[in-house]
Amino acid sequence: MADKIVPHFHNTPGVPSVAIGAREFMCVGALPPFDHPHVFLDMGDEDEAICPYCSTLYRHDPSLHEDEARPPECLYTLPT
C-alpha cells in the first residue's frame, strides 16, 4: 500500500505553465468531466515536464510544497 497520495494537477484555466512543488505527479488535463486519462509524470532531475495528452507545461518550484500549485486552482483534489 502506498504511504502517500500522488498529487494531481490540471490546467482548466488554460495558463501557459503551471508551477508545482512535486516532481512526481498526475496530470488530469481539465476538471472532470472534461479530463483526459490521468497520466503519471516524473520530472526526475529536470525542472519541467510536458503532459503528452494536453501539452500543459509543468515547472518545478522548490518554494512550493508538493501539493501546491501556482496558480493554486490548478491543484486537483480527489473527490471523497
C-alpha positions as CSV (number, residue, x, y, z in Angstrom):
1,M,0.0,0.0,0.0
2,A,1.2,3.5,-0.9
3,D,2.3,5.7,2.0
4,K,1.3,8.9,0.3
5,I,-1.1,10.1,-2.4
6,V,0.4,11.3,-5.6
7,P,-0.7,14.9,-6.2
8,H,-3.0,15.6,-9.1
9,F,-2.9,18.8,-11.2
10,H,-5.0,20.2,-14.0
11,N,-5.0,23.2,-16.4
12,T,-8.6,24.1,-16.6
13,P,-7.7,27.9,-16.5
14,G,-5.6,27.4,-19.7
15,V,-2.5,29.1,-18.3
16,P,0.8,28.8,-20.3
17,S,2.5,26.9,-17.5
18,V,1.8,25.6,-14.0
19,A,4.3,25.8,-11.2
20,I,4.2,22.8,-8.8
21,G,6.2,21.7,-5.8
22,A,6.1,18.0,-6.8
23,R,8.4,16.2,-9.2
24,E,6.2,13.1,-9.4
25,F,2.5,13.8,-10.1
26,M,-0.6,13.1,-12.1
27,C,-2.0,15.4,-14.8
28,V,-5.8,15.1,-15.3
29,G,-5.9,17.8,-18.1
30,A,-9.1,19.6,-17.1
31,L,-11.6,19.2,-14.3
32,P,-14.0,16.2,-14.8
33,P,-16.0,15.5,-16.9
34,F,-13.5,17.2,-19.4
35,D,-10.4,15.4,-18.0
36,H,-8.1,13.2,-20.1
37,P,-6.7,9.8,-18.9
38,H,-4.9,10.6,-15.7
39,V,-1.2,10.3,-16.6
40,F,1.7,9.9,-14.2
41,L,4.6,12.2,-14.9
42,D,8.1,12.1,-13.3
43,M,10.4,15.1,-13.8
44,G,13.4,13.2,-12.5
45,D,16.3,15.6,-12.4
46,E,14.7,18.0,-14.8
47,D,12.8,21.2,-13.8
48,E,10.0,20.8,-16.4
49,A,7.6,18.2,-17.8
50,I,5.0,18.4,-20.6
51,C,1.9,16.3,-20.4
52,P,1.7,14.2,-23.5
53,Y,-2.1,14.5,-23.6
54,C,-2.9,18.2,-23.0
55,S,0.6,19.7,-23.6
56,T,0.5,21.5,-20.2
57,L,3.9,22.7,-19.2
58,Y,4.6,21.9,-15.5
59,R,7.6,23.6,-13.9
60,H,9.1,22.6,-10.6
61,D,9.2,25.3,-8.0
62,P,11.1,24.3,-4.9
63,S,9.4,27.0,-2.8
64,L,6.1,25.2,-3.1
65,H,5.1,22.2,-1.1
66,E,4.5,19.0,-3.2
67,D,0.7,19.5,-3.0
68,E,0.8,23.2,-4.0
69,A,0.5,24.8,-7.4
70,R,0.7,28.3,-8.9
71,P,-2.0,29.2,-9.8
72,P,-3.5,27.4,-6.8
73,E,-6.7,26.4,-8.5
74,C,-4.6,24.0,-10.7
75,L,-4.3,21.6,-7.7
76,Y,-7.0,18.8,-8.2
77,T,-8.5,17.5,-5.0
78,L,-9.7,13.9,-5.4
79,P,-13.4,13.6,-4.6
80,T,-14.1,11.7,-1.4
